[in-house]
């Protein structure tokens, strides 16, 4: 009798492990396919009132309003440029002329950028990464990326995410493609911070494209370790699709091994995965 109970308990455990999944990919894709946009009714009304004195006052107010609005727009644009691109205080600094390193920790004191007047450094660099991500034995996938760096402070980043999930007797898939142009705003020998704009496309029965935004940073703690955090997101039918990474990287010449945490939001579904991967710089 005891053996029978043990066997039944074992079969019940296996059944729970294999078939109790919530079907996160399926639910996420269903939410992306449901448009939640609502039409807005518009009403218009017009009235023709006033005399010549009111018209003159209106013109005067419009003139002064346009004058001060122009000043405000110029100041705002100048401030945004200084914050997002480069401030006048940085123009003569070391970061302004920082070179793209051949690979992180080629010298023990620098990461993705190096302060040097040497002409031996490449004007371009390609970083290739591939990571295996897994939430559980039924939900896992791969995250493949190429980052092409050029003109000292720009990068063209392509990523392909593929997830697969076994739910009940079905197997579901999810794919996400992204292409972003990155601007590396902070380029010191220890810290690399960037933001990017571009497009992100959801395949796998959704087949919709949205405007993509990405931000990220990598801190080169000490040879051979660095810590990287990144987040990219888009909006599909008023539902967010995003990918967040928190990784530790171990560098060995122009190669690296990474491990950490990745979070995915696919519409209403949230996935928390362990990540392990490899990469190389050329």
C-alpha positions as CSV (number, residue, x, y, z in Angstrom):
1,X,0.0,0.0,0.0
2,X,2.8,2.4,0.9
3,X,4.5,1.7,-2.4
4,X,1.3,2.5,-4.3
5,X,1.0,5.8,-2.5
6,X,4.6,6.7,-3.3
7,X,4.0,5.8,-7.0
8,X,0.8,7.9,-7.1
9,X,2.5,10.8,-5.4
10,X,5.3,10.6,-8.0
11,X,2.9,10.6,-10.9
12,X,1.0,13.5,-9.5
13,X,4.2,15.5,-9.1
14,X,5.3,14.8,-12.6
15,X,1.8,15.8,-13.9
16,X,2.0,19.0,-12.0
17,X,5.5,19.8,-13.3
18,X,4.6,19.1,-16.9
19,X,1.1,20.3,-17.3
20,X,0.4,23.1,-14.8
21,X,2.0,25.9,-16.8
22,X,-0.1,29.0,-17.3
23,X,0.6,29.4,-21.0
24,X,2.3,32.7,-20.6
25,X,3.4,33.1,-24.2
26,X,-0.1,32.3,-25.5
27,X,-1.8,34.7,-23.1
28,X,0.8,37.4,-23.8
29,X,0.3,37.1,-27.6
30,X,-3.5,37.1,-27.2
31,X,-3.3,40.4,-25.2
32,X,-1.1,41.9,-27.9
33,X,-3.6,41.0,-30.6
34,X,-6.5,42.7,-28.8
35,X,-6.5,46.4,-29.6
36,X,-7.5,48.5,-26.6
37,X,-7.5,51.7,-28.4
38,X,-10.7,53.7,-28.1
39,X,-12.1,56.2,-30.6
40,X,-12.7,59.6,-29.2
41,X,-15.7,61.6,-30.3
42,X,-14.8,65.2,-31.1
43,X,-17.1,68.2,-31.0
44,X,-16.4,71.5,-32.4
45,X,-18.0,74.8,-31.8
46,X,-17.2,78.3,-33.1
47,X,-18.3,81.8,-32.3
48,X,-17.6,85.1,-34.0
49,X,-17.5,87.8,-31.4
50,X,-15.4,90.8,-30.7
51,X,-14.6,94.2,-32.1
52,X,-11.4,95.8,-33.6
53,X,-10.1,96.6,-30.1
54,X,-10.3,93.0,-29.0
55,X,-8.6,91.9,-32.3
56,X,-5.7,94.3,-31.6
57,X,-5.3,93.0,-28.0
58,X,-5.4,89.5,-29.3
59,X,-2.7,90.3,-31.9
60,X,-0.5,91.9,-29.2
61,X,-0.8,89.0,-26.9
62,X,-0.1,86.6,-29.7
63,X,3.1,88.6,-30.6
64,X,4.5,88.6,-27.1
65,X,3.4,85.0,-26.6
66,X,5.3,83.9,-29.7
67,X,8.4,85.9,-28.6
68,X,8.6,84.3,-25.2
69,X,7.7,80.9,-26.6
70,X,10.6,81.2,-29.1
71,X,13.0,82.0,-26.2
72,X,11.7,79.1,-24.1
73,X,11.9,76.7,-27.1
74,X,15.5,77.7,-27.8
75,X,16.5,77.3,-24.1
76,X,14.8,74.0,-23.9
77,X,16.4,72.7,-27.1
78,X,19.9,73.9,-25.9
79,X,19.3,72.2,-22.5
80,X,18.1,68.9,-24.0
81,X,21.1,68.9,-26.4
82,X,23.5,69.4,-23.5
83,X,21.9,66.7,-21.4
84,X,21.4,64.1,-24.2
85,X,24.3,64.8,-26.5
86,X,27.1,66.9,-25.1
87,X,27.4,70.0,-22.9
88,X,29.9,72.8,-23.5
89,X,31.8,71.7,-20.4
90,X,32.5,68.3,-22.0
91,X,33.7,69.6,-25.3
92,X,37.3,70.0,-24.2
93,X,37.2,67.0,-21.9
94,X,38.8,63.5,-22.3
95,X,35.4,61.9,-23.0
96,X,34.9,64.0,-26.1
97,X,37.7,62.2,-27.9
98,X,37.4,58.8,-26.2
99,X,38.2,56.0,-28.7
100,X,36.4,52.7,-29.0
101,X,38.6,50.1,-27.5
102,X,39.5,47.0,-29.5
103,X,37.8,44.9,-26.7
104,X,37.2,45.5,-23.0
105,X,40.2,45.1,-20.7
106,X,42.7,45.0,-23.5
107,X,44.5,47.2,-21.0
108,X,43.7,46.6,-17.3
109,X,42.3,50.1,-16.7
110,X,39.7,50.5,-19.5
111,X,36.4,49.0,-20.7
112,X,34.6,49.9,-24.0
113,X,36.4,53.2,-24.3
114,X,39.9,54.4,-23.8
115,X,41.5,57.8,-23.5
116,X,44.4,57.8,-26.0
117,X,45.8,59.8,-28.9
118,X,47.0,56.7,-30.7
119,X,45.7,56.0,-34.2
120,X,46.0,52.2,-33.7
121,X,42.4,51.8,-32.5
122,X,39.7,50.7,-34.9
123,X,37.0,53.2,-35.9
124,X,34.5,50.3,-35.8
125,X,33.9,47.3,-33.6
126,X,31.4,44.4,-33.6
127,X,30.1,42.7,-30.5
128,X,28.3,39.4,-30.9
129,X,26.4,37.7,-28.0
130,X,24.3,34.7,-27.5
131,X,22.4,33.9,-24.3
132,X,20.3,30.9,-23.2
133,X,17.4,32.1,-21.0
134,X,15.2,29.8,-18.9
135,X,12.4,30.3,-16.4
136,X,11.6,26.6,-15.9
137,X,11.9,23.3,-17.7
138,X,8.9,24.2,-19.9
139,X,9.7,27.9,-20.8
140,X,13.1,28.8,-22.2
141,X,14.8,30.3,-25.3
142,X,17.7,32.2,-26.8
143,X,18.7,35.9,-27.0
144,X,21.0,36.7,-29.9
145,X,22.5,40.1,-30.5
146,X,24.9,42.1,-32.7
147,X,26.2,45.5,-31.7
148,X,28.1,47.4,-34.4
149,X,29.9,50.4,-33.0
150,X,31.1,53.3,-35.2
151,X,32.2,56.9,-35.2
152,X,33.4,56.7,-31.6
153,X,30.0,57.2,-30.0
154,X,27.4,55.5,-32.1
155,X,26.1,51.9,-32.3
156,X,23.7,49.9,-34.5
157,X,22.2,47.1,-32.4
158,X,20.2,44.1,-33.7
159,X,18.6,41.6,-31.3
160,X,16.6,38.5,-31.9
161,X,14.7,36.9,-29.0
162,X,13.1,33.4,-29.3
163,X,11.1,31.8,-26.5
164,X,9.3,28.5,-26.5
165,X,6.9,27.1,-23.9
166,X,5.3,23.7,-23.4
167,X,1.8,24.1,-22.0
168,X,-0.5,21.1,-21.5
169,X,-0.1,19.2,-24.8
170,X,0.8,22.3,-26.9
171,X,4.1,24.0,-27.6
172,X,4.0,27.8,-28.2
173,X,6.6,30.2,-29.6
174,X,7.3,33.9,-29.3
175,X,9.8,35.9,-31.3
176,X,10.9,39.5,-31.0
177,X,13.2,41.4,-33.4
178,X,14.7,44.8,-32.6
179,X,16.9,47.3,-34.4
180,X,18.1,50.4,-32.5
181,X,20.6,53.2,-33.2
182,X,22.4,53.8,-30.0
183,X,24.1,56.9,-28.8
184,X,26.8,56.3,-26.1
185,X,26.3,59.4,-23.9
186,X,28.8,58.6,-21.2
187,X,32.1,57.3,-22.5
188,X,34.6,57.0,-19.7
189,X,37.2,54.2,-19.3
190,X,35.1,52.7,-16.5
191,X,31.5,53.5,-17.4
192,X,29.6,53.3,-20.7
193,X,26.0,54.6,-20.7
194,X,23.8,54.8,-23.8
195,X,20.2,55.3,-25.1
196,X,18.8,54.1,-28.4
197,X,15.8,54.6,-30.7
198,X,14.5,52.4,-33.5
199,X,11.9,49.7,-34.2
200,X,10.8,46.5,-32.6
201,X,8.8,43.8,-34.3
202,X,6.8,41.0,-32.6
203,X,6.3,37.9,-34.8
204,X,4.7,34.6,-33.9
205,X,1.0,35.2,-34.8
206,X,1.2,38.8,-33.8
207,X,3.2,40.3,-36.7
208,X,3.1,43.9,-35.5
209,X,5.9,46.6,-35.4
210,X,6.3,49.4,-32.9
211,X,8.6,52.3,-32.1
212,X,11.4,51.0,-29.9
213,X,13.4,52.7,-27.1
214,X,16.4,51.4,-25.3
215,X,18.7,52.4,-22.4
216,X,21.7,50.7,-20.9
217,X,24.9,51.0,-18.9
218,X,28.0,48.9,-18.3
219,X,30.3,49.4,-15.4
220,X,33.8,47.9,-15.7
221,X,34.4,47.2,-12.0
222,X,37.9,45.7,-12.2
223,X,39.6,43.4,-14.6
224,X,38.1,40.9,-15.7
225,X,34.6,41.8,-14.3
226,X,31.9,44.1,-15.6
227,X,28.2,44.6,-14.7
228,X,25.7,45.4,-17.4
229,X,22.1,46.6,-17.1
230,X,19.8,47.3,-20.1
231,X,16.1,47.9,-20.8
232,X,14.3,48.1,-24.2
233,X,10.6,48.4,-24.8
234,X,7.9,49.1,-27.3
235,X,4.1,49.4,-27.4
236,X,1.9,47.0,-29.4
237,X,-1.9,47.8,-29.3
238,X,-1.4,49.8,-26.0
239,X,0.3,46.8,-24.4
240,X,4.0,47.0,-23.4
241,X,6.6,44.5,-24.7
242,X,10.0,44.9,-23.0
243,X,13.2,43.1,-22.1
244,X,15.3,43.9,-19.0
245,X,18.8,42.5,-18.4
246,X,21.0,42.4,-15.3
247,X,24.2,40.6,-16.0
248,X,27.7,40.0,-14.7
249,X,30.4,39.5,-17.3
250,X,33.7,37.8,-17.1
251,X,36.1,38.9,-19.8
252,X,38.9,36.8,-21.3
253,X,40.8,38.7,-24.1
254,X,38.2,39.5,-26.7
255,X,35.7,37.0,-25.4
256,X,33.3,37.0,-22.4
257,X,31.0,34.8,-20.4
258,X,27.8,36.4,-18.9
259,X,25.3,35.3,-16.3
260,X,22.4,36.9,-14.6
261,X,18.7,37.8,-14.7
262,X,16.4,38.7,-17.6
263,X,12.9,39.9,-17.3
264,X,10.4,39.9,-20.2
265,X,7.0,41.5,-20.4
266,X,4.8,40.3,-23.2
267,X,1.5,42.1,-22.9
268,X,-0.1,40.8,-19.7
269,X,2.5,38.1,-19.3
270,X,5.7,38.5,-17.2
271,X,8.6,36.1,-17.4
272,X,11.6,36.0,-15.0
273,X,14.5,34.0,-16.4
274,X,18.0,33.0,-15.6
275,X,20.5,33.9,-18.3
276,X,23.8,32.5,-19.3
277,X,25.7,33.4,-22.4
278,X,28.9,34.0,-24.3
279,X,30.1,36.8,-26.5
280,X,33.0,38.1,-28.6
281,X,34.4,41.4,-29.8
282,X,35.9,41.9,-33.3
